[in-house]
Amino acid sequence: MKLSKRGEYALRSLINLGIAAEVGRKLVQVSELADYEQLPIKFLEQIMQSLKEGGYVVSVRGKFGGYRLGRPARQITIGEIVRLIDGPLAPIGCVSQTAYEKCTCPDETHCGLRMLMLDVRNAIAGILDRYSLADVVEVTLRKLRRDSVPLPFSAESDAAVAESRLPVRLARKLARSDGSPRLTEADGVLHQLLGDYTI
């Protein structure tokens, strides 16, 4: 399973809507989401429409309109969003729990590849279905606070952007170019929530 750009952008947007809710922001305009995450706005509008049709976000029209989560973040699993946007989690159709397709193998019951891919599917589903949007938002907020980064969509974030007078894209690019190392196992959601763990 490879997360598509649509899936990635949907998850990033939902995480940001979850953060906005946590900092007391009722609505976030799609242009703000696109700007904050540096996403193409027209593409993001299509994704938000899919999330709206799935009941994961609610939109309010008008000058002061925008999006908010359609239900509590604790009730939205990461797995269900990936399935909505990208389809089944299974790497091959014959192990899918939601969209089974007969494979070309002559003996599906004894197929070693199918058994291996079932383990892959179960591992992916086990992680994505275990964690809710609220879990990811909690870890994200914890790391932002730990690093003294202004929380997105909060009054302090708005003030920091206005104070810097740099375009959001440039400010974020400069913040990322500090030579930070790539992610380690300790940076993952599982580790943040559970400490040492094994899958």
N, C-alpha and C positions, 0 to 999 in steps of 0.2 A: 504494500500500500504506500503510495506517495501522495501526500497532501497537495492538492492543486492550488493554484494562486487564488481561485475563488474560495476554497476552503480556508486557506491561510488568512485572507482578508476578512472573511466572515468571522473567524475566531478572534482576530485582532480587534475588530470592531465591537464584538460582544464583550470582550474583556474591557475595552474602554468604556462602554456603556455601563458595565458593572462598577468600574472605578468611579465614573461620574455619579452613579447612584450613591455610592459610599461616601462621597464628599459633599453630598447634598444637592447635586445638580439634577434637576428634574428632566430636562430635555437637552439633547445634543444635536446640532444640525449636521447633516451629512457632510457639508463642506468642512466643518471642524474636524470630523473624524478623518476625512480624506487628507486634510492638511497635517494633522498631528501624526498620522501614520505614513504620510507621503504616498498616498494611493491615488490612482486615477479616479476622479469623482464620478464620471459616467459609469465606469465599471462597478464602483462601490454602490451606486444607486441601484443597479440591477441586483446586486447581492443583497442589499437591504430589502428589496422587494421580495426576494425569495424567503428571507428570514421573517418578513412580515406575514407572508402567506402561510408560513409554517407556525405562526403564533409565537415566535421567539422575541419579536420586537413589535412595538406599537408606534405608529406615527401620528403626529399632530400637525395639521396643516396650518399655514399662515406665516406671517412675518416672524413671529416668535416661536414657531413650531420647531419640530425636530423629532428625534427618536428617543425611546427609552425601552428598557427590557419589558417584554410582554408578560413575564411571570418572574417570580423570585429566582435569583441566580442559583440558589441552592437546588432548585428543581430542574435545572438545565445541565445535562451531562455533555461533556465534550464529544463523546461518541455519537450522540444523537445529532449534533450539529454537523459533524463530519459526514454522517450517513445522509443527512438532508442535502448537503451541498455536493458531495463527491460520490455518493452511492455506497455500496457495501464495503466493509472493511477487509473482507477476505481477498487475498492475493489472486486466488483462482475461484471461479464460480461454483465448483463442486463442493467447496467447504463453507460457502456463505450460509449464514443462518437467516438472512433476510431476503436474499435474492438467489436461491440455489439454481444452478444450471448444470445439467448433466455434462460431464467432461468427455473427452475423446478416448480416455483410457478404457481398454476392453474389460478390465476387472477392477471397478471402482472400489470394491470392498477391500481388496488386498494391495492397492496402489500405494507404494511407499511415498511417492511425491505428495499424494493427497494427505497422507497421515502427517507429513512434515508441515505442509501448508495449513493444516488444521491447527497445529500447535502455534504457528505464526499468527494465524487469525485470532486464536484464543488469547495469546499474549497481548496483541494490539487491543482487542476488545476489552480485555481485563483492565488495562490501564485507562483507556479512553472512557469506558463506562463507569469506572470507579470514581473518577474525579468530576466534580461539578464546576460550573463556571465560577461559583463562589470560592471554591478552593484556589483556583488560579488567580482570581482577583485578590484574595487574601495574601497569597505569596508575593504577588506583584507589588501590592501596597507595602508589605513588610520590607521588601528590598529597596523600594524607592525611599521609604522613610529612613532605613538604615544608612543609605548613601546620601541623605539630605538633598534629594532631588525633589523639586516642587511637584506636587501631585497634579496630574493632568486634569483639566476641566475644573480646577479649584480656583478660588480667588487669588491664592498665592502664586499659582502658575500663571494666571492672567497678568498679574503685576510683574512677575519676572520677565515675561515676554515683552511687555511694554517697556520695562526698564532697560532691557538689553538693546532694544530698537533694531535687533537683527531679525530678518525673516525667520519664521519657525524652522524651515528646512535647513537653513544655514546654521542656526543655533544648535539644532540636533546633530548635524553633521560634525560640527566642531566638538560637541560633547562626546561623540563616538570616536573621534580621531585621537584619543588620549593614549593610545597604545594598549588598551585593555586586552587581556588575554581572551582567548576563545572560552566558551562555556566548559565547565568541568562537570563531573557527575554530581558534585555538591550544589550545582546551580539549578538542578531539576526540581520540578514540583514535588515529586515523590520524596526526595531528600529533605526538602524544606518542611514538608508536613510530617514525615515519619522518621527523619534522621537516617541512621544506617538501615538499609533494607536490601533485600534480594528479591529478584523476580522469579 
